[in-house]
Amino acid sequence: MRFVPLFLLALVGGEIAVFIVVGQRIGVLMTLLLLFASFVGGLALIRSTGLAFGQVMGRRTQTAEEAARLATSASFRMLAGLLFMIPGFLMDVVAGLILLPAVQRLFRTKIPGGFADARAQWTTGPARHGTVIEGEAVEIEGEIATGPDENRRP
């Protein structure tokens, strides 16, 4: 954990260096247009992933493994969309790598349990202990007396 600040500092320095090089090669206006296009693309990726994921997860036909795979894929797409929205070309390269299925498989093997355990809990629900008492409720409309003294008239 102590190397995280150094890593972030190196990342910011690298992004600045890439900005300078790209700006010199293609011009400032084109560099800014690329950054804007990257932001809009990331936004569109997040939006389309959210809509598609909501539709797929709304169906009850998939197995827990299929749902876990879809949830993992959607998570990677959302992360890639967020990285595309961060200004910088290095982040765009990382986002593009995250979208590759081979990279997603590599990360899936590194995440112990992953979404499969969470999906199993969703489908089975929490464990219940103790006695279950069944009953029914009847709604009664009208006045509710809160105490014997309040119903008396002087």
DSSP file (Angstrom, degrees, kcal/mol; ACC not computed):
  #  RESIDUE AA STRUCTURE BP1 BP2  ACC     N-H-->O    O-->H-N    N-H-->O    O-->H-N    TCO  KAPPA ALPHA  PHI   PSI    X-CA   Y-CA   Z-CA
    1    1 A M    >         0   0    0      0, 0.0     3,-1.1     0, 0.0     0, 0.0   0.000 360.0 360.0 360.0 -22.3    0.0    0.0    0.0
    2    2 A R  T 3   +     0   0    0      1,-0.2     4,-0.4     2,-0.1     0, 0.0   0.678 360.0  57.8 -75.2 -13.1    2.9    2.4    0.5
    3    3 A F  T 3> S+     0   0    0      1,-0.2     4,-2.4     2,-0.1    -1,-0.2   0.523  81.8  87.5 -90.8  -6.0    3.7    2.3   -3.2
    4    4 A V  H <> S+     0   0    0     -3,-1.1     4,-2.8     1,-0.2     5,-0.2   0.929  87.3  49.2 -61.4 -47.4    0.2    3.5   -4.2
    5    5 A P  H  > S+     0   0    0      0, 0.0     4,-2.3     0, 0.0    -1,-0.2   0.902 112.7  48.8 -59.9 -37.8    1.0    7.3   -4.0
    6    6 A L  H  > S+     0   0    0     -4,-0.4     4,-2.4     2,-0.2    -2,-0.2   0.899 111.2  50.0 -66.1 -39.3    4.2    6.7   -6.1
    7    7 A F  H  X S+     0   0    0     -4,-2.4     4,-2.3     2,-0.2    -1,-0.2   0.925 111.7  47.7 -63.8 -44.7    2.2    4.8   -8.6
    8    8 A L  H  X S+     0   0    0     -4,-2.8     4,-2.5     2,-0.2    -2,-0.2   0.886 111.6  50.6 -64.7 -38.5   -0.5    7.5   -8.8
    9    9 A L  H  X S+     0   0    0     -4,-2.3     4,-2.4    -5,-0.2    -1,-0.2   0.911 111.4  47.9 -64.6 -42.4    2.3   10.2   -9.2
   10   10 A A  H  X S+     0   0    0     -4,-2.4     4,-2.5     2,-0.2    -2,-0.2   0.876 110.9  52.4 -65.1 -36.7    3.9    8.2  -12.0
   11   11 A L  H  X S+     0   0    0     -4,-2.3     4,-2.5     2,-0.2    -2,-0.2   0.929 110.6  46.1 -65.1 -45.6    0.5    7.8  -13.7
   12   12 A V  H  X S+     0   0    0     -4,-2.5     4,-2.3     2,-0.2    -2,-0.2   0.924 113.7  49.4 -63.5 -43.8   -0.2   11.5  -13.6
   13   13 A G  H  X S+     0   0    0     -4,-2.4     4,-2.2     1,-0.2    -2,-0.2   0.901 111.3  49.6 -61.8 -40.5    3.3   12.3  -14.9
   14   14 A G  H  X S+     0   0    0     -4,-2.5     4,-2.5     2,-0.2    -2,-0.2   0.901 109.5  51.1 -64.4 -41.3    2.9    9.8  -17.6
   15   15 A E  H  X S+     0   0    0     -4,-2.5     4,-2.5     2,-0.2    74,-0.2   0.914 110.5  49.1 -63.0 -42.2   -0.5   11.2  -18.6
   16   16 A I  H  X S+     0   0    0     -4,-2.3     4,-2.2     2,-0.2    -2,-0.2   0.920 111.3  49.7 -63.1 -43.3    1.0   14.7  -18.8
   17   17 A A  H  X S+     0   0    0     -4,-2.2     4,-2.3     1,-0.2    -2,-0.2   0.906 111.7  48.0 -62.6 -41.6    3.9   13.5  -20.9
   18   18 A V  H  X S+     0   0    0     -4,-2.5     4,-3.0     2,-0.2     5,-0.3   0.898 109.1  54.2 -67.4 -39.2    1.5   11.7  -23.3
   19   19 A F  H  X S+     0   0    0     -4,-2.5     4,-2.8     1,-0.2    -2,-0.2   0.931 110.0  47.4 -56.3 -45.7   -0.6   14.9  -23.6
   20   20 A I  H  X S+     0   0    0     -4,-2.2     4,-2.1     2,-0.2    -2,-0.2   0.933 114.4  45.3 -63.6 -46.5    2.5   16.9  -24.6
   21   21 A V  H  X S+     0   0    0     -4,-2.3     4,-1.9     2,-0.2    -2,-0.2   0.938 116.4  44.6 -64.2 -47.3    3.6   14.3  -27.2
   22   22 A V  H  X>S+     0   0    0     -4,-3.0     4,-2.9     1,-0.2     5,-0.5   0.911 112.2  53.0 -65.3 -41.2    0.2   13.9  -28.7
   23   23 A G  H  X5S+     0   0    0     -4,-2.8     4,-1.4    -5,-0.3    -1,-0.2   0.872 110.3  48.0 -61.0 -37.5   -0.5   17.6  -28.7
   24   24 A Q  H  <5S+     0   0    0     -4,-2.1    -1,-0.2    -5,-0.2    -2,-0.2   0.863 115.6  44.7 -69.9 -35.5    2.8   18.2  -30.5
   25   25 A R  H  <5S+     0   0    0     -4,-1.9    -2,-0.2    -5,-0.2    -3,-0.2   0.930 132.3  13.7 -76.2 -46.5    2.0   15.5  -33.1
   26   26 A I  H  <5S-     0   0    0     -4,-2.9     4,-0.4     1,-0.2    -3,-0.2   0.519 110.1-104.5-113.6  -5.7   -1.6   16.2  -34.0
   27   27 A G     X< -     0   0    0     -4,-1.4     4,-1.8    -5,-0.5    -1,-0.2  -0.047  29.9 -85.3  99.4 157.1   -2.3   19.7  -32.5
   28   28 A V  H  > S+     0   0    0      2,-0.2     4,-2.5     1,-0.2     5,-0.2   0.912 122.7  51.7 -67.0 -44.2   -4.0   21.0  -29.4
   29   29 A L  H  > S+     0   0    0      1,-0.2     4,-2.3     2,-0.2    -1,-0.2   0.924 111.7  46.0 -62.2 -45.5   -7.5   21.1  -31.0
   30   30 A M  H  > S+     0   0    0     -4,-0.4     4,-2.3     2,-0.2    -1,-0.2   0.865 111.4  53.7 -65.9 -34.9   -7.4   17.5  -32.2
   31   31 A T  H  X S+     0   0    0     -4,-1.8     4,-2.0     2,-0.2    -2,-0.2   0.929 110.5  46.2 -63.9 -44.5   -6.0   16.4  -28.8
   32   32 A L  H  X S+     0   0    0     -4,-2.5     4,-2.3     1,-0.2    -2,-0.2   0.876 110.9  52.7 -65.9 -37.0   -9.0   18.0  -27.1
   33   33 A L  H  X S+     0   0    0     -4,-2.3     4,-2.8     2,-0.2    -1,-0.2   0.897 108.3  51.1 -64.9 -39.7  -11.4   16.5  -29.6
   34   34 A L  H  X S+     0   0    0     -4,-2.3     4,-2.3     2,-0.2    -2,-0.2   0.909 110.4  48.9 -62.5 -41.5  -10.0   13.1  -28.9
   35   35 A L  H  X S+     0   0    0     -4,-2.0     4,-2.1     2,-0.2    -2,-0.2   0.902 112.5  48.0 -65.0 -40.7  -10.4   13.6  -25.2
   36   36 A F  H  X S+     0   0    0     -4,-2.3     4,-2.6     2,-0.2     5,-0.2   0.919 111.3  50.2 -65.7 -43.1  -14.0   14.7  -25.7
   37   37 A A  H  X S+     0   0    0     -4,-2.8     4,-2.5     1,-0.2    -2,-0.2   0.883 109.5  52.0 -62.4 -38.0  -14.7   11.8  -27.9
   38   38 A S  H  X S+     0   0    0     -4,-2.3     4,-2.3     2,-0.2    -1,-0.2   0.910 109.9  48.9 -63.4 -42.5  -13.3    9.4  -25.3
   39   39 A F  H  X S+     0   0    0     -4,-2.1     4,-2.3     2,-0.2    -2,-0.2   0.933 112.9  46.4 -62.4 -47.3  -15.5   10.9  -22.6
   40   40 A V  H  X S+     0   0    0     -4,-2.6     4,-2.4     1,-0.2    -2,-0.2   0.893 112.1  51.6 -64.2 -39.9  -18.6   10.6  -24.8
   41   41 A G  H  X S+     0   0    0     -4,-2.5     4,-2.3    -5,-0.2    -1,-0.2   0.904 109.9  49.1 -63.3 -41.4  -17.7    7.1  -25.7
   42   42 A G  H  X S+     0   0    0     -4,-2.3     4,-2.3     2,-0.2    -2,-0.2   0.900 110.8  50.3 -63.6 -41.0  -17.3    6.2  -22.1
   43   43 A L  H  X S+     0   0    0     -4,-2.3     4,-2.3     1,-0.2    -2,-0.2   0.916 111.7  47.5 -62.9 -44.2  -20.6    7.7  -21.2
   44   44 A A  H  X S+     0   0    0     -4,-2.4     4,-2.7     2,-0.2     5,-0.2   0.877 110.4  53.1 -65.2 -38.0  -22.3    5.8  -24.0
   45   45 A L  H  X S+     0   0    0     -4,-2.3     4,-2.1     2,-0.2    -2,-0.2   0.917 110.7  46.3 -64.3 -43.5  -20.6    2.5  -22.9
   46   46 A I  H  X S+     0   0    0     -4,-2.3     4,-2.4     2,-0.2    -2,-0.2   0.919 114.1  48.5 -64.6 -43.1  -21.9    3.0  -19.3
   47   47 A R  H  X S+     0   0    0     -4,-2.3     4,-2.1     1,-0.2    -2,-0.2   0.937 113.8  44.7 -64.8 -47.1  -25.4    3.8  -20.5
   48   48 A S  H  X S+     0   0    0     -4,-2.7     4,-2.4     1,-0.2     5,-0.2   0.874 113.5  51.0 -67.3 -35.9  -25.7    0.9  -22.9
   49   49 A T  H  X S+     0   0    0     -4,-2.1     4,-2.7    -5,-0.2     5,-0.2   0.920 110.0  49.4 -67.2 -42.9  -24.2   -1.5  -20.4
   50   50 A G  H  X S+     0   0    0     -4,-2.4     4,-2.0     2,-0.2    -2,-0.2   0.916 113.6  45.5 -62.7 -43.4  -26.6   -0.5  -17.6
   51   51 A L  H  X S+     0   0    0     -4,-2.1     4,-1.7     2,-0.2    -2,-0.2   0.932 116.4  44.6 -65.9 -46.1  -29.7   -0.8  -19.9
   52   52 A A  H  X S+     0   0    0     -4,-2.4     4,-2.4     1,-0.2     5,-0.2   0.899 113.0  51.3 -66.2 -40.4  -28.6   -4.2  -21.3
   53   53 A F  H  X S+     0   0    0     -4,-2.7     4,-2.7    -5,-0.2     5,-0.2   0.897 108.3  52.1 -65.1 -40.2  -27.6   -5.5  -17.9
   54   54 A G  H  X S+     0   0    0     -4,-2.0     4,-0.9    -5,-0.2    -1,-0.2   0.893 111.5  46.7 -62.8 -39.7  -31.0   -4.5  -16.4
   55   55 A Q  H  X S+     0   0    0     -4,-1.7     4,-0.6     2,-0.2    -2,-0.2   0.913 114.9  45.7 -68.7 -42.8  -32.9   -6.3  -19.2
   56   56 A V  H >< S+     0   0    0     -4,-2.4     3,-1.1     1,-0.2     6,-0.2   0.922 113.1  48.3 -68.6 -43.9  -30.8   -9.5  -18.9
   57   57 A M  H 3< S+     0   0    0     -4,-2.7    -1,-0.2     1,-0.3    -2,-0.2   0.699 100.6  67.9 -72.3 -16.7  -30.9   -9.7  -15.1
   58   58 A G  H 3< S+     0   0    0     -4,-0.9    -1,-0.3    -5,-0.2     2,-0.2   0.738  84.9  85.4 -72.2 -22.0  -34.6   -9.2  -15.2
   59   59 A R    <<  -     0   0    0     -3,-1.1     3,-0.3    -4,-0.6    -3,-0.0  -0.567  66.1-156.2 -79.2 143.9  -35.1  -12.5  -16.8
   60   60 A R  S    S+     0   0    0     -2,-0.2    -1,-0.1     1,-0.2    -3,-0.1   0.298  74.0  87.2-101.2   8.6  -35.3  -15.5  -14.5
   61   61 A T        +     0   0    0      2,-0.0    -1,-0.2     0, 0.0     2,-0.1   0.684  65.6  94.3 -85.0 -17.4  -34.2  -18.1  -17.0
   62   62 A Q  S    S-     0   0    0     -3,-0.3     2,-0.1    -6,-0.2     0, 0.0  -0.390  73.2-120.9 -80.1 154.0  -30.4  -17.9  -16.6
   63   63 A T     >  -     0   0    0     -2,-0.1     4,-2.5     1,-0.1     5,-0.2  -0.341  30.6-104.0 -80.9 169.5  -28.4  -20.1  -14.3
   64   64 A A  H  > S+     0   0    0      1,-0.2     4,-2.3     2,-0.2     5,-0.1   0.881 122.6  51.3 -63.4 -37.4  -26.3  -18.7  -11.4
   65   65 A E  H  > S+     0   0    0      2,-0.2     4,-2.3     1,-0.2    -1,-0.2   0.912 111.0  47.1 -67.0 -41.9  -23.2  -19.2  -13.4
   66   66 A E  H  > S+     0   0    0      2,-0.2     4,-2.4     1,-0.2    -2,-0.2   0.907 112.7  49.5 -65.9 -40.8  -24.6  -17.4  -16.5
   67   67 A A  H  X S+     0   0    0     -4,-2.5     4,-2.5     2,-0.2    -2,-0.2   0.890 110.6  50.8 -64.5 -39.0  -25.8  -14.6  -14.3
   68   68 A A  H  X S+     0   0    0     -4,-2.3     4,-2.4     2,-0.2    -2,-0.2   0.900 110.6  49.0 -65.6 -40.3  -22.3  -14.3  -12.6
   69   69 A R  H  X S+     0   0    0     -4,-2.3     4,-2.5     2,-0.2    -2,-0.2   0.914 113.0  47.0 -64.8 -42.7  -20.6  -14.2  -16.0
   70   70 A L  H  X S+     0   0    0     -4,-2.4     4,-2.6     2,-0.2    -2,-0.2   0.892 112.3  49.9 -66.1 -39.6  -23.0  -11.5  -17.2
   71   71 A A  H  X S+     0   0    0     -4,-2.5     4,-2.2     2,-0.2    -2,-0.2   0.904 111.9  48.3 -65.9 -40.5  -22.5   -9.5  -14.0
   72   72 A T  H  X S+     0   0    0     -4,-2.4     4,-2.3     2,-0.2    -2,-0.2   0.933 112.6  48.0 -64.2 -46.0  -18.7   -9.8  -14.3
   73   73 A S  H  X S+     0   0    0     -4,-2.5     4,-2.2     1,-0.2    -2,-0.2   0.912 112.3  49.0 -61.8 -43.1  -18.8   -8.7  -17.9
   74   74 A A  H  X S+     0   0    0     -4,-2.6     4,-2.5     1,-0.2    -1,-0.2   0.880 109.3  53.2 -64.8 -37.0  -21.1   -5.8  -17.2
   75   75 A S  H  X S+     0   0    0     -4,-2.2     4,-2.5     2,-0.2    -2,-0.2   0.917 109.5  47.9 -64.1 -42.5  -18.8   -4.7  -14.3
   76   76 A F  H  X S+     0   0    0     -4,-2.3     4,-2.5     2,-0.2    -2,-0.2   0.895 111.6  50.3 -64.8 -39.5  -15.8   -4.7  -16.6
   77   77 A R  H  X S+     0   0    0     -4,-2.2     4,-2.3     2,-0.2    -2,-0.2   0.903 111.0  49.0 -65.3 -40.6  -17.7   -2.7  -19.2
   78   78 A M  H  X S+     0   0    0     -4,-2.5     4,-2.4     2,-0.2    -2,-0.2   0.924 111.8  48.9 -63.8 -44.3  -18.7   -0.2  -16.5
   79   79 A L  H  X S+     0   0    0     -4,-2.5     4,-2.4     1,-0.2    -2,-0.2   0.913 111.2  50.0 -61.7 -42.6  -15.2    0.2  -15.3
   80   80 A A  H  X S+     0   0    0     -4,-2.5     4,-2.3     1,-0.2    -1,-0.2   0.904 109.2  52.3 -62.6 -40.6  -13.9    0.6  -18.8
   81   81 A G  H  X S+     0   0    0     -4,-2.3     4,-1.4     2,-0.2    -2,-0.2   0.909 109.5  48.9 -61.5 -41.9  -16.6    3.3  -19.4
   82   82 A L  H  X S+     0   0    0     -4,-2.4     4,-0.9     1,-0.2    -2,-0.2   0.910 111.0  49.9 -63.4 -41.8  -15.4    5.2  -16.3
   83   83 A L  H  < S+     0   0    0     -4,-2.4     3,-0.4     1,-0.2    -2,-0.2   0.859 107.3  54.4 -67.0 -34.2  -11.8    5.0  -17.4
   84   84 A F  H  < S+     0   0    0     -4,-2.3    -1,-0.2     1,-0.2    -2,-0.2   0.830 105.2  55.0 -65.1 -30.2  -12.7    6.3  -20.8
   85   85 A M  H  < S+     0   0    0     -4,-1.4    -1,-0.2    -3,-0.2    -2,-0.2   0.721  88.0  89.7 -77.6 -20.8  -14.4    9.3  -19.1
   86   86 A I  S  < S-     0   0    0     -4,-0.9     2,-0.3    -3,-0.4     6,-0.1  -0.643  91.8-112.1 -75.5 128.2  -11.2   10.2  -17.2
   87   87 A P  S    S+     0   0    0      0, 0.0     2,-0.2     0, 0.0    -2,-0.1  -0.442  75.7  84.3 -65.6 123.3   -9.1   12.6  -19.3
   88   88 A G     >  -     0   0    0     -2,-0.3     4,-1.0    -4,-0.2    -2,-0.1  -0.518  68.4-128.5 151.4 143.0   -6.0   10.9  -20.4
   89   89 A F  H  > S+     0   0    0    -74,-0.2     4,-1.8     2,-0.2     5,-0.1   0.800 107.1  57.3 -81.9 -29.9   -4.7    8.6  -23.1
   90   90 A L  H  > S+     0   0    0      2,-0.2     4,-2.2     1,-0.2    -1,-0.2   0.902 106.7  50.1 -66.6 -39.2   -3.1    6.0  -20.8
   91   91 A M  H  > S+     0   0    0      1,-0.2     4,-2.6     2,-0.2    -1,-0.2   0.861 107.9  54.5 -65.4 -34.6   -6.4    5.5  -19.1
   92   92 A D  H  X S+     0   0    0     -4,-1.0     4,-2.4     2,-0.2    -1,-0.2   0.886 107.3  49.9 -65.3 -38.4   -8.0    5.0  -22.5
   93   93 A V  H  X S+     0   0    0     -4,-1.8     4,-2.1     2,-0.2    -2,-0.2   0.925 111.9  47.6 -65.1 -44.0   -5.5    2.3  -23.3
   94   94 A V  H  X S+     0   0    0     -4,-2.2     4,-2.1     2,-0.2    -2,-0.2   0.911 111.7  51.1 -62.7 -42.1   -6.2    0.6  -19.9
   95   95 A A  H  X S+     0   0    0     -4,-2.6     4,-1.2     1,-0.2    -2,-0.2   0.906 109.1  50.6 -62.1 -42.2  -10.0    0.9  -20.6
   96   96 A G  H  < S+     0   0    0     -4,-2.4     4,-0.5     1,-0.2    -1,-0.2   0.881 109.6  50.7 -63.2 -37.9   -9.5   -0.7  -24.1
   97   97 A L  H >< S+     0   0    0     -4,-2.1     3,-1.3     1,-0.2     6,-0.3   0.886 105.1  56.7 -66.2 -38.2   -7.6   -3.6  -22.5
   98   98 A I  H 3< S+     0   0    0     -4,-2.1    -1,-0.2     1,-0.3    -2,-0.2   0.799 100.5  59.3 -64.3 -27.6  -10.3   -4.2  -20.0
   99   99 A L  T 3< S+     0   0    0     -4,-1.2    -1,-0.3    -3,-0.2    -2,-0.2   0.659  82.4 101.4 -75.4 -14.9  -12.8   -4.6  -22.8
  100  100 A L  S <> S-     0   0    0     -3,-1.3     4,-2.0    -4,-0.5     3,-0.4  -0.541  72.6-139.1 -72.6 131.1  -10.8   -7.5  -24.2
  101  101 A P  H  > S+     0   0    0      0, 0.0     4,-2.5     0, 0.0     5,-0.2   0.847 101.7  57.0 -59.4 -34.7  -12.4  -10.9  -23.3
  102  102 A A  H  > S+     0   0    0      1,-0.2     4,-1.9     2,-0.2     5,-0.1   0.901 108.0  46.7 -64.3 -39.5   -9.0  -12.5  -22.7
  103  103 A V  H  > S+     0   0    0     -3,-0.4     4,-2.3    -6,-0.3    -1,-0.2   0.890 111.1  52.5 -68.4 -39.2   -8.2   -9.8  -20.1
  104  104 A Q  H  X S+     0   0    0     -4,-2.0     4,-2.4     1,-0.2    -2,-0.2   0.906 108.9  49.7 -63.0 -41.3  -11.6  -10.3  -18.5
  105  105 A R  H  X S+     0   0    0     -4,-2.5     4,-1.8     2,-0.2    -1,-0.2   0.898 109.0  53.2 -62.9 -39.9  -11.0  -14.0  -18.2
  106  106 A L  H  X S+     0   0    0     -4,-1.9     4,-0.9     1,-0.2    -2,-0.2   0.926 112.4  43.3 -61.2 -45.4   -7.6  -13.4  -16.6
  107  107 A F  H  X S+     0   0    0     -4,-2.3     4,-1.1     1,-0.2     3,-0.4   0.860 108.3  59.5 -69.1 -34.5   -9.1  -11.1  -14.0
  108  108 A R  H  < S+     0   0    0     -4,-2.4     3,-0.3     1,-0.2    -1,-0.2   0.870 104.5  50.3 -61.2 -36.3  -12.0  -13.5  -13.4
  109  109 A T  H  < S+     0   0    0     -4,-1.8    -1,-0.2     1,-0.2    -2,-0.2   0.772 109.0  52.6 -72.9 -23.9   -9.6  -16.3  -12.5
  110  110 A K  H  < S+     0   0    0     -4,-0.9    -1,-0.2    -3,-0.4    -2,-0.2   0.664  91.9  81.8 -84.8 -17.3   -7.9  -13.9  -10.0
  111  111 A I  S  < S-     0   0    0     -4,-1.1     2,-0.3    -3,-0.3     4,-0.1  -0.795  79.7-139.5 -91.5 109.0  -11.1  -12.9   -8.2
  112  112 A P  S    S-     0   0    0      0, 0.0     2,-2.1     0, 0.0    -2,-0.1  -0.507  80.0 -12.1 -70.7 129.4  -11.9  -15.7   -5.6
  113  113 A G  S >> S+     0   0    0     -2,-0.3     3,-1.0     4,-0.0     4,-0.6  -0.334  90.4 178.4  80.3 -58.9  -15.6  -16.4   -5.5
  114  114 A G  H 3>  -     0   0    0     -2,-2.1     4,-0.7     1,-0.2     3,-0.3  -0.247  59.3 -26.5  61.5-142.2  -16.5  -13.4   -7.6
  115  115 A F  H 3> S+     0   0    0      1,-0.2     4,-2.6   -47,-0.2    -1,-0.2   0.628 122.9  79.1 -82.6 -14.0  -20.1  -12.8   -8.4
  116  116 A A  H <> S+     0   0    0     -3,-1.0     4,-2.0     1,-0.2    -1,-0.2   0.910  94.7  47.3 -63.2 -41.5  -21.1  -16.5   -8.3
  117  117 A D  H  X S+     0   0    0     -4,-0.6     4,-1.7    -3,-0.3    -1,-0.2   0.908 112.7  49.2 -65.4 -41.6  -21.3  -16.4   -4.5
  118  118 A A  H  X S+     0   0    0     -4,-0.7     4,-1.8     1,-0.2    -2,-0.2   0.905 110.6  50.2 -65.2 -40.6  -23.3  -13.2   -4.5
  119  119 A R  H  X S+     0   0    0     -4,-2.6     4,-2.1     1,-0.2    -1,-0.2   0.878 106.8  55.4 -66.1 -36.9  -25.7  -14.6   -7.1
  120  120 A A  H  X S+     0   0    0     -4,-2.0     4,-2.0     1,-0.2     5,-0.3   0.884 108.0  49.0 -62.8 -37.9  -26.2  -17.8   -5.0
  121  121 A Q  H  X S+     0   0    0     -4,-1.7     4,-2.0     1,-0.2    -1,-0.2   0.859 108.8  53.6 -69.2 -34.9  -27.2  -15.7   -2.0
  122  122 A W  H  < S+     0   0    0     -4,-1.8    -2,-0.2     1,-0.2    -1,-0.2   0.913 113.0  42.3 -64.6 -41.4  -29.7  -13.7   -4.1
  123  123 A T  H  < S+     0   0    0     -4,-2.1    -2,-0.2     1,-0.2    -1,-0.2   0.856 121.6  37.6 -78.4 -34.4  -31.4  -16.8   -5.4
  124  124 A T  H  < S-     0   0    0     -4,-2.0    -2,-0.2    -5,-0.2    -1,-0.2   0.774  97.4-149.5 -90.0 -25.8  -31.6  -18.8   -2.1
  125  125 A G     <  -     0   0    0     -4,-2.0    -1,-0.1    -5,-0.3    -2,-0.1  -0.102  39.0 -37.0  80.9 175.4  -32.2  -15.9    0.2
  126  126 A P        -     0   0    0      0, 0.0     2,-0.2     0, 0.0    -5,-0.0  -0.373  68.2-102.2 -72.6 151.0  -31.1  -15.6    3.8
  127  127 A A        -     0   0    0     -2,-0.1     2,-0.5     1,-0.0    -2,-0.1  -0.511  35.4-146.6 -71.6 137.9  -31.1  -18.6    6.0
  128  128 A R        -     0   0    0     -2,-0.2     2,-0.3    -3,-0.1     4,-0.1  -0.905  15.2-172.7-111.2 135.2  -34.1  -18.7    8.4
  129  129 A H        +     0   0    0     -2,-0.5     2,-0.1     2,-0.1     0, 0.0  -0.905  43.4  24.9-122.6 151.5  -33.9  -20.2   11.8
  130  130 A G  S    S-     0   0    0     -2,-0.3     2,-0.3     2,-0.1    -2,-0.0  -0.402  97.9 -26.7  96.9-172.1  -36.6  -20.9   14.4
  131  131 A T        -     0   0    0     -2,-0.1     2,-0.6     1,-0.0    -2,-0.1  -0.608  52.0-144.0 -84.8 136.6  -40.3  -21.5   14.2
  132  132 A V        -     0   0    0     -2,-0.3     2,-0.6    -4,-0.1    -2,-0.1  -0.893  12.8-162.4-100.8 124.6  -42.3  -20.1   11.3
  133  133 A I        -     0   0    0     -2,-0.6     2,-0.3     2,-0.0    -2,-0.0  -0.936   5.9-154.1-110.4 120.8  -45.8  -19.0   12.3
  134  134 A E        +     0   0    0     -2,-0.6     2,-0.3     2,-0.0    -2,-0.0  -0.677  30.1 136.5 -92.4 148.3  -48.2  -18.6    9.4
  135  135 A G        -     0   0    0     -2,-0.3     2,-0.3     2,-0.0    -2,-0.0  -0.950  39.5-118.0-167.5-176.4  -51.1  -16.2    9.7
  136  136 A E        -     0   0    0     -2,-0.3     2,-0.4     2,-0.0    -2,-0.0  -0.964  17.1-134.2-138.9 157.8  -53.2  -13.5    7.9
  137  137 A A        -     0   0    0     -2,-0.3     2,-0.5     2,-0.0    -2,-0.0  -0.890  10.2-158.0-114.7 143.2  -53.9   -9.9    8.6
  138  138 A V        -     0   0    0     -2,-0.4     2,-0.5     2,-0.0    -2,-0.0  -0.983  12.7-141.7-121.2 127.5  -57.3   -8.2    8.4
  139  139 A E        -     0   0    0     -2,-0.5     2,-0.5     2,-0.0    -2,-0.0  -0.769  14.7-162.5 -91.3 127.7  -57.5   -4.5    7.9
  140  140 A I        -     0   0    0     -2,-0.5     2,-0.3     2,-0.1    -2,-0.0  -0.941   5.3-151.9-112.7 125.6  -60.2   -2.8    9.8
  141  141 A E        +     0   0    0     -2,-0.5     2,-0.3     3,-0.0    -2,-0.0  -0.712  51.6  56.6 -95.7 147.8  -61.4    0.7    8.8
  142  142 A G  S    S-     0   0    0     -2,-0.3     2,-0.1     2,-0.0    -2,-0.1  -0.895  89.8 -14.8 135.0-163.7  -62.8    3.2   11.2
  143  143 A E        -     0   0    0     -2,-0.3     2,-0.6     1,-0.0     0, 0.0  -0.437  51.4-146.4 -75.8 147.9  -61.9    4.9   14.5
  144  144 A I        -     0   0    0     -2,-0.1     2,-0.5     0, 0.0    -2,-0.0  -0.970   9.9-145.3-114.4 119.9  -59.0    3.6   16.5
  145  145 A A        -     0   0    0     -2,-0.6     6,-0.0     1,-0.1    -2,-0.0  -0.728  11.0-170.1 -84.9 126.1  -59.4    3.9   20.3
  146  146 A T        -     0   0    0     -2,-0.5    -1,-0.1     1,-0.3     3,-0.1   0.676  66.8 -10.2 -91.5 -17.9  -56.1    4.6   22.0
  147  147 A G    >>  -     0   0    0      1,-0.1     4,-0.7     0, 0.0     3,-0.5  -0.970  67.9-102.9-171.3 162.4  -57.3    4.2   25.5
  148  148 A P  T 34 S+     0   0    0      0, 0.0     3,-0.4     0, 0.0     4,-0.3   0.803 115.6  53.9 -67.3 -28.6  -60.4    3.8   27.7
  149  149 A D  T >4 S+     0   0    0      1,-0.2     3,-0.6     2,-0.2     0, 0.0   0.760  99.7  60.5 -77.9 -24.6  -60.4    7.4   28.9
  150  150 A E  T <4 S+     0   0    0     -3,-0.5    -1,-0.2     1,-0.2    -5,-0.0   0.727  98.4  57.0 -77.7 -21.5  -60.3    9.0   25.5
  151  151 A N  T 3< S+     0   0    0     -4,-0.7    -1,-0.2    -3,-0.4     2,-0.2   0.615  86.7  97.3 -85.1 -12.6  -63.6    7.5   24.3
  152  152 A R    <   -     0   0    0     -3,-0.6    -3,-0.0    -4,-0.3     0, 0.0  -0.494  64.9-144.2 -77.5 144.4  -65.6    9.0   27.2
  153  153 A R              0   0    0     -2,-0.2    -2,-0.1     1,-0.1    -3,-0.0  -0.903 360.0 360.0-106.4 138.1  -67.6   12.2   26.7
  154  154 A P              0   0    0      0, 0.0    -1,-0.1     0, 0.0    -2,-0.0   0.509 360.0 360.0 -73.0 360.0  -67.8   14.7   29.6
